[in-house]
């Protein structure tokens, strides 16, 4: 078995683990929202995780990964990693925006708010919501959350999550955060494994897994959103690595080193 084939087998296992939780939820017809107290320390931790994939902080996450790779990798290998990550993120961003506009699936938090017995002037209609502009959507969510304090006083939101709900007012399918994270994880991991840095791969994989969980637990995405995004991210990552390998082939000693 070539070294490259060995690496792809390991990455395939990592991808299966990333896809396992949303797959199980989808098969059992369950979801993770509303499951946790959104005013808890856990919720705040998940919020900060999800923010690492939210603009503009997502760019800082990419730069952080690149900075570590630059210090630890051979420069020739780093250049391939840089090109593959750049290409994969451009593709993932474009595909995510295109698919959201096509499928027009409402987010779980909006479906939840629309089902609550809110005061008349604070009720949320899904059909009317998506006819509004960005500011109107944010105001509608803010009003609905004010009504939720009366209808469901036990369900409290941390102020940062409250603001996140007001900011994330687009469609649900697919999960842009998940596509971003899993694409970054798989693309970077290929080159990190080539460089003999498995501990960084484990850290990246853990972050990618938590990203998908945070999106579901915070009410921003359905399990199918995260699962499909994990599939899509794997395709984008493989395509990017393949194209970069054709444009900038790595030394044969690096990619064909036999493995036991």
Secondary structure, 3 states (H helix, E strand, C coil): CCHHHHHHHHHHHHHHHHHHHHHHHHHCCCCCCCCCCCCCHHHHHHHHHHHCCCCCHHHHHHHHHHHHHHHHCCHHHHHHHHHHHHHHHHHHHHHHHHHHHHHCCCCHHHHHHHHCCCCHHHCCCHHHHCCCCHHHHHHHHHHHHHHHHHHCCCCCCCHHHHHHHHHCCCCCCCCHHHHHHHHHHHHHHHHHHHCCCHHHHHHHHHHHHHHHHHHHHCCCCCHHHHHHHHHHHHHHHHHHHHHHHHHCCCCHHHHCCCCC
